[in-house]
Amino acid sequence: MPPDANIVDGPSPELLFETLNGYQSSEALKTALELDIFTAIGEGRQTAAELAAHCQAAPRGVGILADYLTVLGFLTKDGDRYALTPSSEVFLNRHSPAYMGETRVFLHSEMMRGNFARLTESVRNGGALPDRSSVSPENPCWVEFARAMAGMMAMPAQVIAKKLGVASLGKINVLDIAAGHGVFGITMAEHNPQAVITAIDWAGVLEVARGNAVKAGVSERYITIAGDAFSVDFQGSWKDYFHIVLLPNFLHHFDRPTCVAFLKKMHTVLRAEGLVAMLEFIPNEDRISPGPAAKFGLVMLANTPSGNAYTWKEFQEMYKEAGFSHTEIHQMPPGPEQLVIAQV
């Protein structure tokens, strides 16, 4: 046996240092996006000198950054020339319709980073304290979210609209809960010229959604109601009114009893053949796989008083308790979330 074999195969501090230094990778990506490195490479600037001239930065700095991005897997390198990977071409080049670079604005916002800086406090408390809660009324973080995350949700919104067969449903009324950027409801309206969308969110957030509806040419069929989705009166004229309720990335912010109570309200506004379409991070029953969904529980611990990443079994139980007759789950590759469809 080689003398160092036991060292190679034994305990290693690699994971320790990789995790403690994780901020370096996120800051490197954030810097590359701010300098528009990926778009510049996509436009044909491949050397450090060419990139530096375009980004108005030092060739030495750009070269070291590009090498680091290559190590991370965002770029490839051949000699002194850099190229985009297929994923970087799709998601990090501004010219791509699936560009996600703006997500850095929300994911690196003061709230998100600040709440993780206070994670010890949240762990001891069992959730974020009220003064740090992302679900506090009119929290400005959701305006940042609406402006930054639309690109990330464009692809899932298209998949959901096709999965539901929205284009062939004729005249339908769609309720978009916590609409944010509005992409999910707007996509429904784009697929179906007879679809009328009612979007609920905070007033400032709806300004962003309304602007996106105007750009998409569906504003005449896009109704906005400002306020808290929990306090909106869903009785009266809305009873048995909607064909589809959209619940993208909403329920994970709240505890189970709150989720069930809200789903009961949604049951009352849906027509007899209506359904709820929900996009969520759903871990397996072991709560440690798959990685992205399992990790999301910690995001909710840091940012909400009682939110969580719920398992498929937990969601099935919630919908059954709320009165829904059938639930089904669908994979949403290449993203980490899953689509749940629940029928009245």
C-alpha positions in Angstrom: 0.0 0.0 0.0 1.4 3.5 -0.9 2.5 5.4 2.2 -0.1 8.1 1.7 -3.0 5.9 0.7 -4.7 6.2 4.2 -4.5 10.0 3.9 -6.1 10.1 0.5 -8.9 7.7 1.4 -9.4 9.1 4.9 -11.0 12.2 6.4 -10.6 15.3 4.3 -11.2 19.0 5.1 -12.2 19.7 1.5 -15.9 19.9 2.1 -15.3 22.1 5.1 -13.3 24.7 3.2 -15.5 24.5 0.1 -18.6 25.3 2.2 -17.0 28.0 4.3 -15.6 29.7 1.1 -18.9 29.3 -0.7 -19.4 33.1 -0.7 -16.4 33.4 -3.0 -18.2 31.4 -5.8 -21.4 33.4 -5.5 -19.5 36.7 -5.6 -17.5 35.6 -8.6 -20.6 34.8 -10.5 -22.3 38.0 -9.4 -19.2 40.0 -10.6 -19.2 38.2 -13.9 -22.9 39.1 -14.4 -22.3 42.7 -13.4 -19.5 43.0 -16.0 -21.5 41.1 -18.5 -18.7 38.6 -19.1 -21.0 35.8 -20.4 -22.7 38.0 -23.0 -19.4 39.4 -24.2 -18.1 35.9 -24.7 -21.3 35.0 -26.5 -20.7 37.9 -28.8 -17.3 36.6 -29.8 -14.9 38.2 -27.3 -12.8 35.2 -26.2 -9.5 36.4 -24.7 -9.0 38.1 -21.4 -7.7 41.2 -23.3 -10.8 41.3 -25.5 -13.1 40.8 -22.5 -11.3 43.5 -20.5 -11.6 46.1 -23.2 -15.4 45.4 -23.5 -16.0 45.4 -19.8 -13.7 48.3 -19.1 -11.7 46.3 -16.6 -8.1 45.2 -16.1 -7.0 42.3 -18.3 -5.3 40.7 -15.2 -8.5 40.9 -13.2 -10.7 39.6 -16.0 -8.3 36.7 -16.7 -8.2 35.6 -13.1 -12.0 35.8 -12.8 -12.5 33.9 -16.1 -10.2 31.1 -14.9 -12.1 30.9 -11.7 -15.4 30.7 -13.6 -13.8 27.9 -15.7 -12.9 26.0 -12.6 -16.5 26.4 -11.4 -17.9 25.0 -14.7 -19.4 28.2 -16.1 -16.8 28.5 -18.9 -14.4 26.3 -20.9 -10.9 27.3 -21.9 -8.7 26.4 -24.8 -5.3 28.1 -24.7 -6.0 31.7 -23.9 -9.6 31.6 -25.3 -12.8 31.2 -23.2 -16.1 29.8 -24.4 -19.6 29.4 -22.8 -20.8 26.1 -21.7 -24.3 25.1 -23.1 -25.9 26.1 -19.8 -24.1 29.4 -19.6 -25.2 30.1 -23.2 -28.9 29.5 -22.3 -29.1 31.1 -18.9 -26.3 33.7 -18.6 -26.1 35.3 -22.0 -28.4 38.4 -22.2 -29.3 37.6 -25.8 -30.9 34.3 -24.7 -34.7 34.4 -24.1 -34.1 32.2 -21.0 -31.5 34.7 -19.5 -31.5 34.4 -15.7 -28.7 36.8 -14.7 -31.1 39.3 -13.1 -31.9 36.8 -10.4 -28.8 38.0 -8.6 -30.6 41.2 -7.6 -33.1 39.2 -5.4 -31.0 36.3 -4.4 -28.2 38.7 -3.3 -30.6 41.2 -1.8 -30.1 42.6 1.7 -33.0 40.5 3.0 -31.8 37.2 1.6 -28.2 37.7 2.6 -29.0 39.4 5.8 -31.4 36.7 7.0 -28.7 34.0 6.4 -26.3 36.1 8.3 -28.7 35.7 11.2 -29.3 32.0 10.7 -28.2 31.0 14.2 -30.9 33.3 15.6 -33.5 31.7 13.3 -32.4 28.2 14.2 -32.7 28.9 17.9 -36.1 30.5 17.3 -37.4 27.9 14.9 -38.0 30.5 12.2 -37.3 34.1 11.3 -38.2 36.7 13.9 -41.1 39.0 12.8 -38.8 42.0 12.0 -36.9 39.8 9.4 -39.9 37.9 7.9 -40.2 38.0 4.1 -44.0 37.6 4.4 -44.5 40.8 6.4 -47.1 43.2 4.8 -45.9 45.2 1.8 -42.4 43.9 2.2 -40.3 45.7 -0.5 -38.3 42.5 -1.1 -41.2 41.3 -3.3 -40.9 44.2 -5.7 -37.2 43.2 -6.1 -38.4 39.7 -6.6 -40.9 40.7 -9.3 -38.3 42.7 -11.2 -35.5 40.1 -10.9 -37.1 36.7 -11.2 -39.4 36.9 -14.2 -36.7 35.4 -16.5 -36.2 32.4 -14.3 -39.9 31.6 -14.4 -40.5 32.0 -18.1 -39.7 28.4 -19.0 -41.8 26.8 -16.1 -44.7 29.1 -17.0 -44.7 27.8 -20.6 -44.5 24.2 -19.5 -47.4 24.7 -17.1 -49.6 26.3 -19.7 -48.9 23.5 -22.1 -49.4 20.8 -19.5 -52.8 22.2 -18.6 -53.8 22.5 -22.2 -54.8 26.2 -21.7 -54.8 27.0 -25.4 -57.8 24.7 -26.0 -59.9 25.5 -22.9 -61.9 28.4 -24.5 -63.1 31.2 -22.2 -61.5 30.7 -18.8 -61.0 32.8 -15.6 -57.6 32.4 -14.0 -56.7 33.5 -10.5 -53.0 34.2 -9.9 -52.2 34.2 -6.2 -49.1 36.3 -5.1 -48.6 37.0 -8.8 -45.3 38.7 -8.4 -43.9 39.4 -11.9 -47.1 38.0 -13.3 -45.4 35.6 -15.7 -47.5 32.6 -14.9 -50.8 34.4 -15.5 -49.5 36.4 -18.4 -48.3 33.2 -20.1 -51.8 31.7 -19.7 -53.3 34.8 -21.4 -50.7 34.5 -24.2 -51.7 30.8 -24.8 -55.4 31.5 -24.7 -56.8 34.7 -26.2 -60.1 34.2 -24.2 -58.4 33.8 -20.8 -59.0 36.6 -18.2 -56.4 36.8 -15.5 -57.0 38.2 -12.0 -53.8 38.8 -10.2 -53.5 39.4 -6.4 -50.4 40.8 -4.7 -49.1 43.9 -2.9 -49.7 47.2 -4.8 -46.0 47.8 -5.6 -45.5 44.3 -6.9 -48.6 44.5 -9.1 -47.1 47.6 -10.8 -44.3 45.3 -12.1 -46.8 42.6 -13.1 -49.0 45.2 -14.9 -46.0 46.5 -16.8 -45.2 42.9 -18.0 -48.8 42.4 -19.0 -48.6 45.6 -21.2 -45.4 44.4 -22.8 -47.0 41.0 -23.5 -50.0 42.7 -25.1 -52.5 41.1 -22.7 -53.2 44.1 -20.3 -56.9 44.4 -21.4 -57.4 40.9 -19.9 -55.2 41.4 -16.9 -57.1 42.4 -13.7 -55.1 43.3 -10.6 -56.3 43.4 -7.0 -53.9 44.9 -4.4 -53.8 43.3 -1.0 -53.0 40.3 1.1 -54.3 37.1 -0.4 -55.4 35.9 3.0 -57.6 38.9 3.7 -59.2 39.2 0.2 -62.9 38.3 0.4 -63.3 35.2 -1.8 -67.0 34.8 -1.2 -69.9 36.4 -3.1 -69.3 36.9 -6.8 -66.1 34.8 -6.8 -67.7 31.7 -5.5 -67.4 28.9 -8.2 -66.0 31.5 -10.6 -62.5 30.5 -11.6 -61.4 27.6 -13.8 -57.8 27.7 -12.7 -56.0 28.9 -9.6 -52.2 29.5 -9.9 -50.2 28.9 -6.7 -46.6 29.2 -7.8 -44.1 29.2 -4.9 -46.6 30.4 -2.3 -47.6 27.7 0.2 -44.0 27.1 1.4 -44.0 30.4 3.2 -46.6 29.2 5.8 -47.2 26.5 8.3 -49.5 23.6 7.5 -52.7 24.8 9.2 -52.4 28.1 7.3 -51.9 26.3 4.0 -54.9 24.1 4.5 -57.1 27.0 5.5 -56.1 28.9 2.3 -56.6 25.8 0.1 -60.2 25.6 1.5 -60.7 29.2 0.3 -59.4 28.3 -3.1 -61.8 25.3 -3.3 -64.7 27.6 -2.9 -63.7 29.9 -5.8 -63.2 27.1 -8.2 -65.8 25.8 -10.6 -66.9 22.2 -10.5 -64.2 21.2 -13.0 -61.6 23.6 -11.7 -58.1 23.0 -10.6 -55.1 24.4 -8.7 -51.7 24.4 -10.4 -48.9 24.7 -7.9 -45.1 25.0 -8.4 -43.0 24.0 -5.4 -39.7 22.6 -4.1 -40.7 19.2 -2.9 -38.2 17.0 -1.1 -38.5 13.3 -0.7 -39.8 11.7 2.5 -36.2 11.5 3.8 -36.0 15.3 3.6 -32.4 15.1 2.4 -33.0 14.5 -1.3 -33.0 15.7 -4.0 -30.5 18.3 -3.0 -32.0 21.6 -4.3 -35.5 20.8 -2.9 -34.2 19.5 0.4 -32.0 22.6 0.9 -35.0 24.9 0.4 -36.3 24.1 3.9 -33.4 26.1 5.3 -34.3 29.1 3.0 -37.7 29.1 4.6 -36.3 28.8 8.1 -34.1 31.8 7.5 -36.8 34.0 5.9 -40.2 33.1 7.4 -41.6 32.4 10.9 -43.1 29.0 10.0 -42.6 28.1 6.3 -41.1 24.9 5.1 -40.3 22.7 2.1 -43.2 20.2 2.2 -43.1 16.6 1.0 -45.4 15.2 -1.6 -47.2 13.2 1.1 -47.7 16.4 3.1 -49.2 18.2 0.1 -51.5 15.3 -0.7 -52.8 15.4 2.9 -53.3 19.2 2.7 -55.3 19.1 -0.5 -57.4 16.2 0.7 -58.2 18.0 4.0 -59.1 21.1 2.0 -61.7 19.1 0.0 -59.8 18.4 -3.3 -60.6 15.0 -4.9 -57.4 14.3 -6.8 -53.8 15.5 -6.8 -51.0 14.6 -9.2 -47.3 15.5 -9.4 -45.2 16.3 -12.5 -41.5 16.7 -12.9 -40.4 20.1 -14.4 -36.9 19.5 -15.9 -34.4 21.1 -16.0 -35.5 23.1 -12.9 -35.5 21.8 -9.3 -39.3 22.4 -8.7 -42.3 20.2 -9.4 -45.8 20.9 -10.6 -48.7 19.8 -8.5 -52.2 19.8 -10.1 -55.2 19.4 -7.7 -58.7 19.0 -8.9 -61.9 20.0 -7.1 
